[in-house]
Amino acid sequence: MRTVDLVLAGLAAVLALVYTAGACADPSDAFGWVQALLSWGFVAAFGVVTLRAKWASISMIALNAAWSAVWILAPINLGYTLWVLAVPVAVFVARRFVGGRFGAGVLAAAMVWALASPFMWTWDERFVLFYRSGVDAVLALAAHWAVLAVAYLLGANLAREEAGRRERLRAAREQERLAIAGDIHDLLGHTLTLIRVQANAGLAVGNEREALKQISAEAGEALTDIRRLVRSLRDGGSGVEPTAGVEELPELVQRFRDAGVRVSYEGGALPQVPAVSSLAAHRIVAEAVANAARHQEDPDVRVRVEAADRLAVTVASTGPIRPRPGAGTGLEGCRERAASAGGTLSTEQRGDTFIVRAELGR
């Protein structure tokens, strides 16, 4: 935008030099010197027309009002001036860069100025200046207002487009933020739960060495996943690539068993499913089992996966349920993953049994 300001200021300076040269040609013409001074005011306004749109638009209207007064009062004038073009420019930049209310105010001021515009005046055959009248005046004023309205609407349209672009950018950044948060939760949530369960088990049975080995293995895998996520983001990706699916569910269940969680798995051979559904199923099972370990005392967890028209995932956990201090962001993330896979996720509590069901697209 700064380049636009400089280009417009340069063009305005050329016109200002013309008026300055005219004033120098007749130093006794006070009106000529006033017009030259006003011309350099236009140059200053055009120099910040986008950078300081509010100041520039007000200045352009005021300068044109002063120019009209000088033009009407001068005993001799050299005809119409190009400075009148600054008025629709003022209306445009006020609406485009400042806002609706201010733009409307500038438009109203410009419409009032149009009544005194040099183009509302004309000459007779003796070159006597007089104000237009009748239909001629109505048409001239209508032409002024039409140009101003077009400038205002054009500014409003561009302002809406810019607002829409910014909103889309904000939404994209918010979506990226949520995606990264979801990836971090998915990568670390169940791993930290396993570490906690293993640590508690090691303390309870006095098997510290084996518990520490498992904790070290889980922590190492979590670090690998985090490095993969960071590398993907640095390379311009949006997060981690799918690295686990329904095929890895038996391995996931075994990791929970090794950590001391009582969990059974029923799945058998599953047909090929889309990667997005496969990844969603893996993440949902991991979150549901981890939630059971976090929020239920010594839970008995049953995982069932079957494929018919849809890929159905059911995780049922039975055990006394502890109060939940969190806001359930993990399950909310699972719902989003299920939706992204063209499916749904629901939860149900029956006494001490908590059930998570997901149906995913195939």
C-alpha positions, 0 to 999 in steps of 0.5 A: 500500500505504501507504493500506491501512496507514493505513486499517487503523491508523485502524480499529484505533485506533477499537477501541483507543480503546474499550479505553482508555475502558474502562480509564479508567472503572475506573482500578484495573483493571490488566488493563484498562490492559494490554489498552489498552496492547496495543491501541495495539500493534496500532494500531502493527502495523497501521500498517506491515502492508504497509510492514514486513510482517515486523515487523508479522506477528511483533508481531501474533502476540506481541500476541495471545499476550499478550492471550490470557494477560491474557484468561485471567488477568483476573478479569473479561473482557468477552468475545471480542475482535476483535484475534484477527483480526490473527492471520490478517492476520499469516499473510497478510502474512507469506506475501504480502509476505515469503516462503514460509519466513517465512510458513510460520514465522508460520503455524506460530506462529499454529497454536500460538497457536490452542491458547490462543486466547480462542475455545478457552475458553467459560463455563458457566451460572455464567460460570466460564471453562473450556477446551473439551474433546472434540469441541468443542475439536477443532472449535474448533481445526480452525476456527482452523487452517482460517482460518489455512490460507486466509489463508496460501494466499491470500497465497501465491496473490497472491505468485505472481501478483505474481511472475508479473507482475514476471517478465512485466514483466522479460521485456518489458523484456528483449525491448524491450532486445534489440529496441532493440539489434537495431534499432541493430545493423541500422541501423548495422552494415552502414553502418559496414562500408560506411564502413570499406570506403570509407575503406580503398578511398580510402586504397588508390587515393588517391581520398580525395575520392570516398571521403569523399563516399560516407562522408558520404552513408552517415553522413548516412543512418545519422544519419537512421535513428538519429533515426527510431529515437529519435523512435519510442521517444519517441513510445511505439513499440517501435523503427523502422517497416519502411522497407526490404524486398525491393524495395530490395535492388537499391539496397542491393546497389548501395550495397555496390558503390559502396563497393567490395564485389564483389557480384552480385544475382539476384532479378528481379520478386518477388511481394508478400510480408508486410512482416515477411518483406520487412523480414527479407529486407532485414536478412538480406542487409545483415548477410550482405554486411556480414559478408562485407566484414568477415570475408573478404578481397576477397570475391566475394558473390552474392545470390539471392532467389526466391519459391515457396512460401517467400521464399528468400534466399541470400547466398554469399561467397567469399574468404579468411576472417579470424578472427572476434573477435566473437560473431556477434550479427548472425547471431543477430539474423538468426535471430531475425528469420527466426523472427519471419517464420515462417521459418528461417536457416542458415549453412554454410562450404565452404572459403573460401565462406560461405553464409547461407540463409533461408526466410521465410513468405509 
